[in-house]
Amino acid sequence: MWEELKALDGEHVMQTYMGRFDVAFVRGDGTRLWDSDGKEYLDFLCGLAVVSLGHAHPAIAAAIADQAQTLVHTSNFFLNPWQPRLAAKIDGMLGGGGRVFCANSGAEANECAIKLARRYGQTNGGPERFHILSAYGSFHGRTLTTLAATGQPQKQETFQPLPTGFRQVEYADIDALAAAMDERVCAVMLEPVLGEGGVVPAPPGYLEAVRDLCNEREALLIIDEVQTGLGRTGRWFGFEHAEIEPDVVTMAKALGNGVPIGACWARESAAHALRPGDHATTFGGQALAARVALTVLEVMEEIDAPGLAEKAGARLSSGLSMLPGVASVRGHGLLLGAELDSGIDAPPVVAECLDRGLVVNAVTPTAVRLAPPLTVSDAEIDEALTILGAVLEASR
């Protein structure tokens, strides 16, 4: 099967993914994956922090199957039974008093947030108030607009000119942010943990200072929870570690446990900036995706997903810090980055881990990202640490 798939991919699929491994996964169960040759793996990446309840979760599979036989899609010209319930659930998780736009991905959720912020700024400050500040090292998506918000110039160069109105400052530098926040700025857009930027958490006091600054300058605070949201950091949302109240929160990844769905939540005062006809989507909030997302959130509440992530994350973080070749560990809960000792490169470590049956990724040239399902067991954590430890020992 592998040779057939590789040939079809090489001939018919746009070759946009760098460093693809010679593995095709065909089945999953919990924290386990199996490839086309029947080899078993521990999945400590879970689709880039997506499959937070594990692969083939029975409640999620049942919801997909039942809804697929009932109603998959109509149109947002009409209501379906699941989108309003999902919106109410998300709003409740964020304290209430807000509204939700359902999309298909994290990038689309961030597009909604950006359009909302621009509409808000121009309504409350005039036509020039459309600028958005974000951070170097951030990642907000691959559309042209979210790429413009992303603080990684190497990803932007090929697609210049990008949409205007986006500026980046150093992450965790409140003075730089304050200096850049002139009267044209309508919003600040930040991740509570730089995910693709290397798993870098906001330092204590930073997000609180940003919230105060946004209040002072009357700008919206958008928190991108696409990778950090829904229990992964040991809280329902990563910003909760700072105990702040954002104006806009975006989410995706874990929301569908693998089924594509994203959402943009905004408090009532900001949400009204988008008026009928300002924004839309064909598939967003369709019956199938919305029912699955609601089931995901209900299961997460039943099992106390943040509590599981906090406990398992402490075990994994402690174990990583004791491995030979690990210089430091950063992150929250089950979104962790292991910075390797000088002289050890992350990509070959990741490749050798895969060969030995452990799926992780090189989030930077010197750091390995680990983001297993929140349901990961102690035994699976210990097994992963054994594999990674052996690989690092051989790399020294």
Secondary structure per residue as TSV (DSSP state, phi and psi in degrees):
chain	resnum	aa	ss	phi	psi
A	1	M	-	360.0	-39.1
A	2	W	H	-58.8	-46.9
A	3	E	H	-63.1	-38.3
A	4	E	H	-63.7	-46.2
A	5	L	H	-64.1	-41.8
A	6	K	H	-64.1	-40.1
A	7	A	H	-66.3	-44.0
A	8	L	H	-63.4	-41.5
A	9	D	H	-62.9	-45.2
A	10	G	H	-64.5	-29.6
A	11	E	H	-93.0	-30.0
A	12	H	H	-121.8	-15.0
A	13	V	S	-100.6	134.1
A	14	M	-	-58.5	129.5
A	15	Q	-	-88.0	73.4
A	16	T	-	-103.0	-5.5
A	17	Y	-	-104.9	121.2
A	18	M	T	-84.6	144.8
A	19	G	T	67.1	30.1
A	20	R	-	-63.7	136.9
A	21	F	-	-84.2	157.0
A	22	D	S	-83.5	59.8
A	23	V	-	-140.4	137.3
A	24	A	-	-122.2	114.2
A	25	F	E	-83.6	134.5
A	26	V	E	-120.8	-12.4
A	27	R	E	-154.9	149.1
A	28	G	E	-142.4	153.6
A	29	D	E	-154.5	110.0
A	30	G	B	64.7	-121.2
A	31	T	T	-92.5	3.7
A	32	R	E	-105.2	145.6
A	33	L	E	-128.6	154.1
A	34	W	E	-130.0	137.9
A	35	D	E	-93.3	-177.8
A	36	S	T	-66.2	-15.3
A	37	D	T	-98.3	3.0
A	38	G	-	88.8	2.7
A	39	K	-	-72.7	140.5
A	40	E	E	-99.3	143.5
A	41	Y	E	-134.1	153.3
A	42	L	E	-92.3	124.9
A	43	D	E	-95.7	100.1
A	44	F	S	-107.8	27.6
A	45	L	S	-125.6	-27.0
A	46	C	H	38.6	56.3
A	47	G	H	65.5	34.7
A	48	L	H	64.2	60.3
A	49	A	H	62.8	32.7
A	50	V	T	-100.0	-54.1
A	51	V	-	-85.2	67.3
A	52	S	T	-71.1	-20.2
A	53	L	T	-98.6	8.9
A	54	G	-	87.3	166.9
A	55	H	B	-76.4	143.9
A	56	A	T	54.7	41.5
A	57	H	-	-61.5	129.6
A	58	P	H	-60.4	-38.5
A	59	A	H	-68.6	-37.2
A	60	I	H	-70.6	-43.1
A	61	A	H	-61.1	-40.4
A	62	A	H	-66.0	-40.6
A	63	A	H	-64.6	-41.8
A	64	I	H	-62.0	-48.5
A	65	A	H	-63.9	-45.2
A	66	D	H	-66.6	-43.9
A	67	Q	H	-69.9	-33.6
A	68	A	H	-63.9	-26.9
A	69	Q	T	-91.3	-2.6
A	70	T	T	-111.2	-58.5
A	71	L	-	-166.7	120.6
A	72	V	-	-93.3	-47.8
A	73	H	-	-154.9	140.7
A	74	T	-	-126.0	-95.5
A	75	S	-	-171.6	157.1
A	76	N	T	-76.4	6.1
A	77	F	T	-68.4	-18.4
A	78	F	S	-129.1	159.8
A	79	L	-	-82.0	152.1
A	80	N	-	-122.7	167.2
A	81	P	S	-69.5	-11.6
A	82	W	S	-111.1	-32.8
A	83	Q	H	-61.8	-47.2
A	84	P	H	-62.5	-36.0
A	85	R	H	-68.1	-39.7
A	86	L	H	-63.9	-44.0
A	87	A	H	-60.5	-41.9
A	88	A	H	-63.9	-39.4
A	89	K	H	-64.1	-47.3
A	90	I	H	-62.6	-43.9
A	91	D	H	-60.4	-41.8
A	92	G	H	-63.9	-38.9
A	93	M	H	-65.7	-23.9
A	94	L	T	-101.1	14.0
A	95	G	T	97.8	-3.9
A	96	G	S	82.6	172.8
A	97	G	S	77.6	23.6
A	98	G	E	-136.5	-177.6
A	99	R	E	-135.3	156.8
A	100	V	E	-125.6	136.7
A	101	F	E	-110.8	125.5
A	102	C	E	-92.1	131.8
A	103	A	E	-126.1	-162.4
A	104	N	S	-112.5	-9.1
A	105	S	S	-164.1	173.3
A	106	G	H	-67.3	-41.1
A	107	A	H	-59.9	-42.0
A	108	E	H	-69.6	-35.7
A	109	A	H	-62.1	-40.3
A	110	N	H	-71.0	-34.8
A	111	E	H	-58.0	-44.8
A	112	C	H	-60.2	-44.7
A	113	A	H	-61.7	-40.3
A	114	I	H	-67.1	-45.3
A	115	K	H	-63.9	-40.7
A	116	L	H	-61.0	-44.9
A	117	A	H	-63.9	-41.4
A	118	R	H	-64.3	-43.0
A	119	R	H	-62.9	-41.3
A	120	Y	H	-63.2	-46.5
A	121	G	H	-65.0	-42.6
A	122	Q	H	-71.6	-30.4
A	123	T	H	-71.3	-35.4
A	124	N	H	-102.9	-3.5
A	125	G	H	-146.7	-1.3
A	126	G	-	103.7	171.3
A	127	P	T	-64.5	-21.3
A	128	E	T	-87.7	-6.2
A	129	R	-	-92.3	76.5
A	130	F	-	-133.3	7.0
A	131	H	E	-80.3	143.4
A	132	I	E	-126.7	133.1
A	133	L	E	-99.9	137.6
A	134	S	E	-138.4	-170.0
A	135	A	E	-116.1	146.2
A	136	Y	B	-61.4	138.5
A	137	G	T	90.6	-8.6
A	138	S	-	-76.5	164.1
A	139	F	-	-141.9	121.9
A	140	H	-	-124.5	-0.3
A	141	G	-	141.6	176.6
A	142	R	S	-114.1	-1.8
A	143	T	S	-68.3	165.4
A	144	L	H	-59.8	-40.5
A	145	T	H	-72.5	-45.3
A	146	T	H	-71.0	-26.6
A	147	L	H	-67.9	-36.4
A	148	A	H	-64.9	-31.7
A	149	A	H	-78.7	-21.2
A	150	T	S	-72.9	132.3
A	151	G	B	-90.9	49.5
A	152	Q	-	-132.8	89.7
A	153	P	H	-53.7	-32.2
A	154	Q	H	-64.7	-24.9
A	155	K	H	-84.3	-15.8
A	156	Q	H	-94.9	-26.9
A	157	E	G	-55.4	-42.8
A	158	T	G	-64.4	-25.0
A	159	F	G	-111.5	18.4
A	160	Q	-	-68.7	146.2
A	161	P	S	-82.8	136.0
A	162	L	-	-89.1	165.3
A	163	P	-	-54.2	142.9
A	164	T	S	-85.7	169.2
A	165	G	S	99.2	9.9
A	166	F	E	-117.7	134.0
A	167	R	E	-135.9	144.2
A	168	Q	E	-115.2	146.8
A	169	V	E	-130.4	168.6
A	170	E	-	-62.7	135.6
A	171	Y	T	-64.3	138.4
A	172	A	T	73.3	11.5
A	173	D	-	-107.2	92.5
A	174	I	H	-67.6	-31.6
A	175	D	H	-66.2	-41.1
A	176	A	H	-64.2	-39.2
A	177	L	H	-64.2	-46.2
A	178	A	H	-61.2	-39.3
A	179	A	H	-67.4	-31.4
A	180	A	H	-85.4	-14.8
A	181	M	-	-87.1	81.8
A	182	D	-	-90.4	-171.4
A	183	E	T	-70.3	-10.1
A	184	R	T	-84.8	-10.9
A	185	V	E	-82.8	123.8
A	186	C	E	-99.8	-19.6
A	187	A	E	-161.2	156.2
A	188	V	E	-115.7	132.6
A	189	M	E	-120.7	118.0
A	190	L	E	-138.9	151.4
A	191	E	-	-94.6	139.8
A	192	P	S	-69.6	-23.7
A	193	V	E	-137.0	124.3
A	194	L	E	-66.4	106.3
A	195	G	T	-75.1	-70.6
A	196	E	T	-69.4	-13.2
A	197	G	T	-83.1	5.0
A	198	G	T	119.5	13.4
A	199	V	S	58.2	65.9
A	200	V	E	-114.6	107.9
A	201	P	E	-73.6	151.0
A	202	A	-	-63.2	132.7
A	203	P	-	-69.2	157.0
A	204	P	T	-52.8	132.7
A	205	G	T	91.5	-17.1
A	206	Y	H	-68.5	-55.0
A	207	L	H	-63.2	-33.6
A	208	E	H	-62.5	-41.8
A	209	A	H	-67.2	-37.3
A	210	V	H	-64.3	-42.3
A	211	R	H	-59.3	-45.2
A	212	D	H	-62.9	-41.0
A	213	L	H	-65.6	-42.0
A	214	C	H	-63.3	-39.0
A	215	N	H	-61.5	-45.0
A	216	E	H	-63.6	-41.3
A	217	R	H	-94.7	2.2
A	218	E	T	58.0	45.0
A	219	A	-	-112.4	152.0
A	220	L	E	-76.3	145.7
A	221	L	E	-106.9	111.7
A	222	I	E	-100.2	124.6
A	223	I	E	-109.4	120.3
A	224	D	E	-87.3	105.5
A	225	E	-	-107.1	24.0
A	226	V	T	-58.3	-43.5
A	227	Q	T	-94.8	-30.6
A	228	T	T	-91.0	-18.6
A	229	G	T	-74.6	162.8
A	230	L	T	67.8	53.3
A	231	G	T	94.8	-17.0
A	232	R	T	-60.8	-36.0
A	233	T	T	-90.0	4.1
A	234	G	S	94.7	0.0
A	235	R	S	-131.2	162.7
A	236	W	S	-59.0	-39.1
A	237	F	S	-133.9	146.6
A	238	G	G	-61.8	-32.1
A	239	F	G	-65.9	-18.3
A	240	E	G	-67.9	-18.2
A	241	H	G	-64.2	-25.4
A	242	A	T	-98.6	-7.3
A	243	E	T	56.6	46.6
A	244	I	-	-109.8	171.7
A	245	E	-	-122.1	103.0
A	246	P	-	-70.4	165.9
A	247	D	S	-90.7	-31.7
A	248	V	E	-139.1	137.0
A	249	V	E	-132.1	129.9
A	250	T	E	-110.7	150.2
A	251	M	E	-151.6	160.8
A	252	A	-	-167.4	-121.9
A	253	K	G	28.9	-92.1
A	254	A	G	-66.5	-15.7
A	255	L	G	-59.1	-35.0
A	256	G	G	-108.9	1.9
A	257	N	T	50.3	35.0
A	258	G	T	116.4	-23.2
A	259	V	S	-80.8	128.4
A	260	P	-	-64.7	118.5
A	261	I	-	-162.9	144.4
A	262	G	E	-137.7	167.8
A	263	A	E	-151.5	144.7
A	264	C	E	-119.6	118.6
A	265	W	E	-104.5	139.1
A	266	A	E	-139.9	141.5
A	267	R	E	-63.8	153.8
A	268	E	H	-49.1	-45.3
A	269	S	H	-63.2	-29.3
A	270	A	H	-90.6	-36.4
A	271	A	H	-59.8	-32.7
A	272	H	T	-69.7	-7.6
A	273	A	T	-64.0	-34.6
A	274	L	S	-84.5	123.1
A	275	R	-	-107.7	163.6
A	276	P	T	-51.2	128.3
A	277	G	T	95.4	-12.1
A	278	D	S	-74.3	-31.2
A	279	H	-	-153.0	149.4
A	280	A	-	-162.8	171.9
A	281	T	-	-158.0	145.3
A	282	T	S	-75.1	-49.7
A	283	F	S	-96.5	-18.2
A	284	G	T	-59.4	129.3
A	285	G	T	75.8	13.8
A	286	Q	-	-60.5	162.6
A	287	A	H	-58.4	-44.9
A	288	L	H	-63.5	-53.4
A	289	A	H	-64.8	-40.8
A	290	A	H	-67.5	-40.1
A	291	R	H	-64.9	-41.8
A	292	V	H	-61.8	-45.8
A	293	A	H	-61.0	-42.6
A	294	L	H	-63.3	-39.8
A	295	T	H	-63.6	-41.8
A	296	V	H	-57.3	-48.3
A	297	L	H	-65.3	-38.1
A	298	E	H	-65.5	-42.8
A	299	V	H	-64.4	-43.5
A	300	M	H	-58.5	-40.4
A	301	E	H	-66.6	-41.2
A	302	E	H	-61.1	-38.3
A	303	I	H	-96.4	0.8
A	304	D	T	54.9	65.1
A	305	A	H	-55.4	-43.5
A	306	P	H	-61.4	-38.8
A	307	G	H	-63.4	-41.0
A	308	L	H	-62.4	-43.6
A	309	A	H	-65.1	-39.4
A	310	E	H	-65.0	-44.7
A	311	K	H	-68.8	-49.8
A	312	A	H	-66.4	-35.5
A	313	G	H	-64.2	-37.1
A	314	A	H	-64.5	-40.5
A	315	R	H	-66.2	-45.0
A	316	L	H	-66.6	-44.5
A	317	S	H	-61.9	-44.1
A	318	S	H	-62.1	-43.6
A	319	G	H	-64.8	-40.9
A	320	L	H	-62.1	-42.3
A	321	S	H	-63.7	-19.8
A	322	M	T	-95.9	-2.4
A	323	L	S	-77.5	142.6
A	324	P	T	-64.9	134.8
A	325	G	T	95.3	-6.9
A	326	V	E	-99.3	118.1
A	327	A	E	-82.9	-36.7
A	328	S	E	-162.5	162.7
A	329	V	E	-128.6	134.1
A	330	R	E	-134.4	162.0
A	331	G	E	122.1	-173.9
A	332	H	E	-132.7	146.2
A	333	G	T	55.4	-125.7
A	334	L	T	-107.2	34.6
A	335	L	E	-124.5	95.5
A	336	L	E	-126.6	146.1
A	337	G	E	-120.6	124.8
A	338	A	E	-99.4	107.8
A	339	E	E	-78.1	128.2
A	340	L	E	-90.6	156.9
A	341	D	-	-59.6	153.3
A	342	S	T	-55.6	133.6
A	343	G	T	96.7	-9.8
A	344	I	-	-107.2	120.0
A	345	D	-	-91.6	138.2
A	346	A	H	-69.2	-42.6
A	347	P	H	-56.0	-46.4
A	348	P	H	-67.6	-29.6
A	349	V	H	-63.9	-44.9
A	350	V	H	-63.4	-41.5
A	351	A	H	-63.7	-40.1
A	352	E	H	-70.6	-36.6
A	353	C	H	-59.7	-44.1
A	354	L	H	-60.2	-42.1
A	355	D	H	-62.1	-29.9
A	356	R	T	-94.5	4.3
A	357	G	T	97.0	26.4
A	358	L	E	-128.9	124.0
A	359	V	E	-97.4	113.5
A	360	V	-	-139.4	-178.5
A	361	N	E	-143.9	160.0
A	362	A	E	-88.3	99.2
A	363	V	E	-75.7	-25.1
A	364	T	E	-139.0	172.1
A	365	P	T	-62.1	-16.9
A	366	T	T	-122.7	7.7
A	367	A	E	-135.8	141.7
A	368	V	E	-105.0	129.4
A	369	R	E	-95.4	136.4
A	370	L	E	-125.8	125.0
A	371	A	-	-146.8	69.3
A	372	P	-	-73.0	169.4
A	373	P	-	-55.8	149.9
A	374	L	T	-68.1	-14.3
A	375	T	T	-91.5	8.0
A	376	V	-	-58.3	141.6
A	377	S	-	-90.4	163.2
A	378	D	H	-59.6	-40.6
A	379	A	H	-64.0	-38.4
A	380	E	H	-68.6	-37.8
A	381	I	H	-61.3	-46.6
A	382	D	H	-63.3	-38.4
A	383	E	H	-64.0	-43.6
A	384	A	H	-63.4	-42.0
A	385	L	H	-63.2	-37.1
A	386	T	H	-62.9	-44.9
A	387	I	H	-65.7	-49.6
A	388	L	H	-62.8	-40.1
A	389	G	H	-61.9	-41.0
A	390	A	H	-65.8	-39.2
A	391	V	H	-65.9	-43.7
A	392	L	H	-66.9	-38.3
A	393	E	H	-60.9	-40.5
A	394	A	H	-73.8	-17.2
A	395	S	H	-88.8	-11.6
A	396	R	-	-78.2	360.0
